[in-house]
Each structure stands twice: as structure tokens, then as C-alpha cells.
Amino acid sequence: MKALIVAGPKQVKIIDTPKPTIGTKDVLVKVSFSGICGTDIAIYGGEMQLVKDGYIKYPCRIGHEWSGIVAEVGSEVRKFKAGDRVVSDNGVSCGKCEHCLAGNFRLCEHGQSLGTVNCWDGSFAEYVLMPEWHLYHLPEEISLEDAVLIEPSTIALAGFKTFNIIEVKTMLIIGTGPIGLTATILAKAMGVKKIIISGRKPFKLDVATKIGADITVNATKENLAEIVSKETNGKGVDAIIETSGNITTIQESVDMIKFGGVIALLGFYEASLNNFNIDKFVMKCVKMNGVLGDYELPQQIIDILIKHKISFKPLITHRFSFDETPYAIETANEMNDTKIKMVVKIS
């Protein structure tokens, strides 16, 4: 089969490689679509701290936002059959350690990440092999292309789980990438009354307005703190979803959150935090949570999409064939003004 690998910094190519060998509890899936994530681009660039620290090693078969159709199942697989439409978790557990056997996949002693840390071969390939327990049925109401956005939206949902979404009336979302914009769609569907989103690209802020943001703020031209204060009568927002990865926004978030509010950090910052006003953080009784994805969230996203009849389709801005993937990754940063989600059609 064909697969794409990052062989080293700024070295990306499509290779011929054997099709995965299926185990008794595995599912072999023919990949339909795979999304290009900022992490994929960072791995390609080679300057990512996770690469420097050895958590991501070359060659790396990248890709973790994907959808596909089951091609073959192992002899012990019961939940899936050939022809089923599926998406998956981002993490891959061993299924054998005491934590896995207890259903606590997050604590797996041998866990891997799809296409990234301790790499399980990713989704820029004609086929992906996944354990049965990490796959989810994709209803016909959700297209295989739109389903690529399920993975980044699970990061947004993980952020929401750090507070009680029912009690959140005002939310600030910082960043207009796929995570920030899927967070906007989900927050609107889940009943948040006032959504403020901050970004730097006019095109993306326009999209944010179309998908449910009540107030958009161009951080290059407007004073976000002043707007938040005005829109909350000086109290600050109930919750902040920080997705930008900009280290300066952490202190700014403490300034803009209400007393007792919650800040969820969903980005990788690759920097140490200096000049942080700890006293203000303490005096406001702020809760701040670092957020990664988690297992079983894809099913929850699917349920929300179906229940609220919403779609991530407006976030897909660029489409490529599999053969064009190296070019797309090499030139991705040149498309930042208009790029939200780049999707590759694998088959």
C-alpha cells in the first residue's frame, strides 16, 4: 500500500509499504479522508519540542484526524464488519495491561498516539490498523469528509468537561483554528448564551460569526480585555477555552476570567511561563486545567452532531488528493490567512 511518512525534518514523501497484518482483535480500515493538523506540520518542520525531546521519532507516519470504511476484521472482533463506516480514538492502548483490562485506557502502561507521540502508524496511508475498542460507528448522517473534524472537536469537548457547561453563560474562545472553531460550534449547540472569540485572521473570524460566535475580536486591531469587560459588565467571562498556544494569553486569561471561573488550556506552548501574576490567579480563585484528548469522546461528539443537527463542514477550506499531500504539508504555512482545515482524500 501507499503511505506518507516524515523521514526527517522537512522531509516528507509517499512510500510503498506492506499492508498491516491483522490480529484477532484488530480492524483493518481503508482510509477515506485524513485531515492535516498543525501537529503534523510541526513534526514536518522538525522544531517541535516533542521532536527535540525524543517523544516523536523519525521516520514518523503522521495523521490522526481520519475516517474510513472497514475492510477486514480479526476473528475475535464482534462490533464491526466489512463495510462499516468508522472513526477512532487518537490514542491506542495495548488492551492487555491491568489498566486496559479494567477499561482505564488512559492509564495504559504501553499507550501510543496515532501518528504522533510514541507513534502508532497514522492515517496518511491507504489502510490503518486499529484495535476494535478504539473504533466508533459513523452514522450515515455524517459524511466521511466532515468526520475528519471529529478528532479536533474532541479536544474542545475535553476542555468543556473541565467545567459545567450548563452553568456557562459567557465563554471566551481564544484562537480560530479547528479546535477553537469546533469549540464555537459545540458551545452554541450546548446552550452557551454569549460566545466571544478572538483571533488574528479576518477570514477565520468571518467563519466564526457564521457558525455561531456572538462577538468576534481581531486581536491585531482591538483590545480584547476591554471588549470582554464591556460584554460582561466588568465581571469577566465564566469560562475560557485557550487554543492559540500563545504564552501571553495565559496571563491575559486570568485577567479576563470571572472570580471562580475556569480556564482550559488546549494548546502546546513550547515555552516556560514567566512574569505570571500568581497572586491575581489565587485571589480570583481561578481554576486552570491543561487539557489533552481522551478516549471515548468521538462517540460523544457523534451524538452531539446528530442530536443538534450540526455540521463541521464550514471549517473545511482546502482539499487535496493523496498524491498532493507532500505539497500540502510543505506549503501549509503559506495558506495561514485562509486555512482552517485541510483535508486529504485518500480513497
PyMOL commands that set and color helices and strands:
alter all, ss='L'
color gray80, all
select helices_A, chain A and resi 38-45+49-52+98-101+105-107+132-134+146-160+165-167+178-189+202-210+224-231+248-256+278-283+297-308+313-315+322-330+332-335
alter helices_A, ss='H'
color red, helices_A
select strands_A, chain A and resi 2-8+11-16+26-36+65-73+85-88+91-92+112-113+127-131+135-137+170-174+194-199+215-218+237-242+257-265+287-290+316-321+341-345
alter strands_A, ss='S'
color yellow, strands_A
deselect
rebuild
show_as cartoon
